[in-house]
Amino acid sequence: KGILPDYTHMIIPSLLFLVSSFTRQHNVNACELYRCGGINVIEKLLYDCKKRDMDMGAPYRLGISPIIAKLNASAMLDLWQASRLNFALEMTFFSRLLFNIPLLLGGGLVKSSGVVDFHAVILPVLSEIAMMNPEKVRDCVGTSEIVEVVSDYASAGISDEILQESTDETDLFYRHASTSVSTILTNAERCFVIDTLFGMVVMMLSQRCTTQDLSPLVTFITYNLDLEWEANSADIKSNNGGNQPSSKKGNICSNRYLSTVKAVSILFFLLQKPNVPNLINSLTDIFENGNNVASWMLCCLVNSFDDTIRGLGIKCLAAYLR
């Protein structure tokens, strides 16, 4: 009596706090934790727990309730601070746990239940870290895994249940106390996750735009434009050669379409932003050594069936040539 009703789900934050207490101000323990791969063991544990929850259809244990979600985020931050005594340990923890976007937000969680509270807690934390340490995030994590998770959220189907949920921005990640913990993310919340992750990508690329970090964004644009081109071309043929696809209105409402527009807008923003280090060199490298992927992207951009994408594509091309 008097114990939190969520005490059975406190094993993960308790474990993280315990490891923090062992390593804080203790260089020998920090070195041993790195040497024995302790961070990788915790990562494997979290992956296994997530997979088990998803296979069983159970709520995501890192965010089973607002209290547990806050405890897990707090425990991760505490272990991050404790690991700073050892540079190698801190980098490992930063990349494998704290900023492991596929672990924390990816891997099918977009369609899973019980993830609302954890998203509400961890997204502001990750955004603040990316804003304060964009170089560290870029060097330790890069953009590839983040863009992959964006693709997961953009390509997830929208069920009737999601469409019935409120899309009011004031209701993001809020559930009434009587709401079941098994609720999934609404479409507006998915869009917010995409916007947040894209914001991290912008902060990283604005500091220094390497080929390795720009390439995932270009590939994302190319892949989505390819899908748009094939779908709309097939739609035109089915309409006996009409000039515009009948499904255009539906495409405009899809997360994939909106994500494509946002990704192209990011590219245009970077091209317009003065003195982004290595941007032009990286784009040139991608265009020359990308197996014609970038050439196909440019072709789709300037020939897109959508006026918004086509307009942004022409502006990107003009800014690059200038």
Disulfide bonds with the S-S distance in Angstrom:
none
